[in-house]
Amino acid sequence: MGEFLLIIILGLIALYWQSGMRGKELAVRAARKECKLCDVQLLDQTVQQVKISMSRDGGDQWRIWREYQFEYTQDGEGRHQGQLTILGQKVLRVALETFNPVIH
């Protein structure tokens, strides 16, 4: 019984890790696309996850909510922040600090 429980736990960890990797790949693609559209350079070619939680989507299904930050430059010298939000495998929002800032 203990071995069976261990296998289930390891399987759940593997699924969580795989989901996280897919989410990060999606975030990198979305950040690159937005930077290309705005004619800016994505710095370090990476994004950093800053928040993870659970939320319901439009179909009332539970999905993983992930928020990421990344840096970009307009002129090669200054660094600016970008943010993006993913719910499940769908990009909900991408915001660049100097183009479409989020106002709260």
Order of alpha helices (4+ residues) and beta strands (2+ residues): alpha-beta-beta-beta-beta-beta
